[in-house]
Amino acid sequence: MPFHSAIQWGSAGRSFFTTAQGYMGTGPPYAKNGDVVCIFQGAKMPFLLRKDGEGYLLVGESFVLGLMDGEVEG
Protein backbone atom coordinates (compact mmCIF):
# COMPACT_ATOMS: atom_id res chain seq x y z
CA MET A 1 0.00 0.00 0.00
CA PRO A 2 1.49 3.40 -0.93
CA PHE A 3 2.35 5.68 2.00
CA HIS A 4 -0.28 8.32 1.14
CA SER A 5 -3.02 5.68 0.94
CA ALA A 6 -1.91 4.15 4.25
CA ILE A 7 -2.09 7.55 5.96
CA GLN A 8 -5.58 8.20 4.58
CA TRP A 9 -6.77 4.73 5.62
CA GLY A 10 -5.23 4.93 9.10
CA SER A 11 -6.61 8.39 9.86
CA ALA A 12 -10.11 7.96 8.45
CA GLY A 13 -12.64 9.39 10.88
CA ARG A 14 -9.93 11.00 13.03
CA SER A 15 -9.13 14.67 13.59
CA PHE A 16 -5.62 16.07 13.38
CA PHE A 17 -4.35 18.37 16.14
CA THR A 18 -1.22 19.99 17.48
CA THR A 19 -0.52 20.76 21.12
CA ALA A 20 0.80 24.00 22.60
CA GLN A 21 4.13 22.16 23.05
CA GLY A 22 4.29 21.31 19.33
CA TYR A 23 3.29 17.63 19.44
CA MET A 24 1.16 16.36 16.55
CA GLY A 25 -1.62 13.85 16.99
CA THR A 26 -4.96 12.44 15.95
CA GLY A 27 -8.07 12.06 18.02
CA PRO A 28 -11.81 11.52 17.75
CA PRO A 29 -13.59 13.55 15.05
CA TYR A 30 -15.38 15.57 17.75
CA ALA A 31 -12.14 16.76 19.42
CA LYS A 32 -12.12 20.52 20.00
CA ASN A 33 -9.58 23.27 20.49
CA GLY A 34 -8.88 23.42 24.22
CA ASP A 35 -9.16 19.68 24.87
CA VAL A 36 -6.39 18.42 27.14
CA VAL A 37 -4.02 15.55 26.36
CA CYS A 38 -3.75 13.30 29.41
CA ILE A 39 -1.63 10.22 29.99
CA PHE A 40 -3.08 7.97 32.68
CA GLN A 41 -0.65 5.85 34.67
CA GLY A 42 -0.35 2.42 33.06
CA ALA A 43 -2.14 3.46 29.84
CA LYS A 44 -0.54 2.65 26.49
CA MET A 45 -1.94 5.76 24.82
CA PRO A 46 -2.90 9.32 25.69
CA PHE A 47 -6.51 10.41 26.06
CA LEU A 48 -8.26 13.69 25.35
CA LEU A 49 -10.20 15.32 28.19
CA ARG A 50 -12.52 18.34 28.05
CA LYS A 51 -13.13 20.74 30.94
CA ASP A 52 -16.75 20.52 32.10
CA GLY A 53 -17.61 22.69 35.06
CA GLU A 54 -15.43 21.57 37.95
CA GLY A 55 -14.48 18.27 36.30
CA TYR A 56 -13.49 16.78 32.96
CA LEU A 57 -15.22 14.68 30.31
CA LEU A 58 -13.40 11.85 28.55
CA VAL A 59 -13.38 12.79 24.86
CA GLY A 60 -11.58 9.65 23.69
CA GLU A 61 -8.27 7.99 22.95
CA SER A 62 -5.64 9.69 20.86
CA PHE A 63 -2.36 9.10 19.11
CA VAL A 64 0.31 11.70 19.86
CA LEU A 65 3.68 11.34 18.20
CA GLY A 66 6.30 11.26 20.98
CA LEU A 67 3.83 10.44 23.77
CA MET A 68 3.05 6.80 23.01
CA ASP A 69 3.92 3.65 25.00
CA GLY A 70 5.58 5.40 27.93
CA GLU A 71 7.82 7.66 25.83
CA VAL A 72 7.18 10.40 28.40
CA GLU A 73 7.54 9.78 32.12
CA GLY A 74 6.91 12.23 34.87
QUIRA-V912091 format. One record per run of one state. SS is the DSSP state (helix for helix, strand for strand, loop for the rest). FROM is the first residue (numbers start at 1). LEN is the number of residues. Records with the same first field share a line. If there is no record, write none. Layout:
SS->FROM-LEN, FROM-LEN
This chain:
loop->1-2, 11-3, 19-5, 29-7, 39-8, 53-2, 62-1, 65-10
helix->3-8
strand->14-5, 24-5, 36-3, 47-6, 55-7, 63-2
